[in-house]
Amino acid sequence: MIQYSLVCENNHTFEAWFKSSIAFDEQKNLGIVTCPICAVSQVSKAMMAPSVGVKSNRQDDSLQSEDAPLITKEPALEKTTNEKPDQFLSSGHPDQAKLQAIIRKLRKKITSEADYVGDKFAVEARKIHEHESEARSIYGEATRDETASLIEDGVDILPLPTLPEEQN
């Protein structure tokens, strides 16, 4: 298995595991490899640092025990910002099943407590934002252009988390 750092055409970075470099190329050519943030299939390999071995007798508090889950550290942030980079779990990560269960539960809670407005989401969200409709939680579908327009106009929206079975 090979883990690649990937980047989409919108500069979202994420990691994914592949059986081989050939498997990555085949899946990319079929459009199967998509960005987990924006779902575009224009994805390429990002620059990666080489893996450097560490002496087994080195005593360093930053090293993890063999029993601890493998955690990769994000690049250091400049001290002038409070932003934290997006973090993702690759499909082979041991916590993926737990995270998917949490996402399913969150999605079920949101959809059970909000009004479904279908493809009228952008119109309804704008009406609520402009106080033309009662304030309430809604969910539905919107095009990229509609979403971009809502964000540009300061309308608070969040995408519902997607799950692997929704991508099939």
Secondary structure, 3 states (H helix, E strand, C coil): CEEEEEEECCCCEEEEEECCHHHHHHHHHCCCCCCCCCCCCCEEECCCCCCCCCCCCCCCCCCCCCCCCCCCCCCCCCCCCCCCCCCCCCCCCCCHHHHHHHHHHHHHHHHHHCEEEECCHHHHHHHHHCCCCCCCCEEECCCHHHHHHHHHCCCCCCCCCCCHHHHC
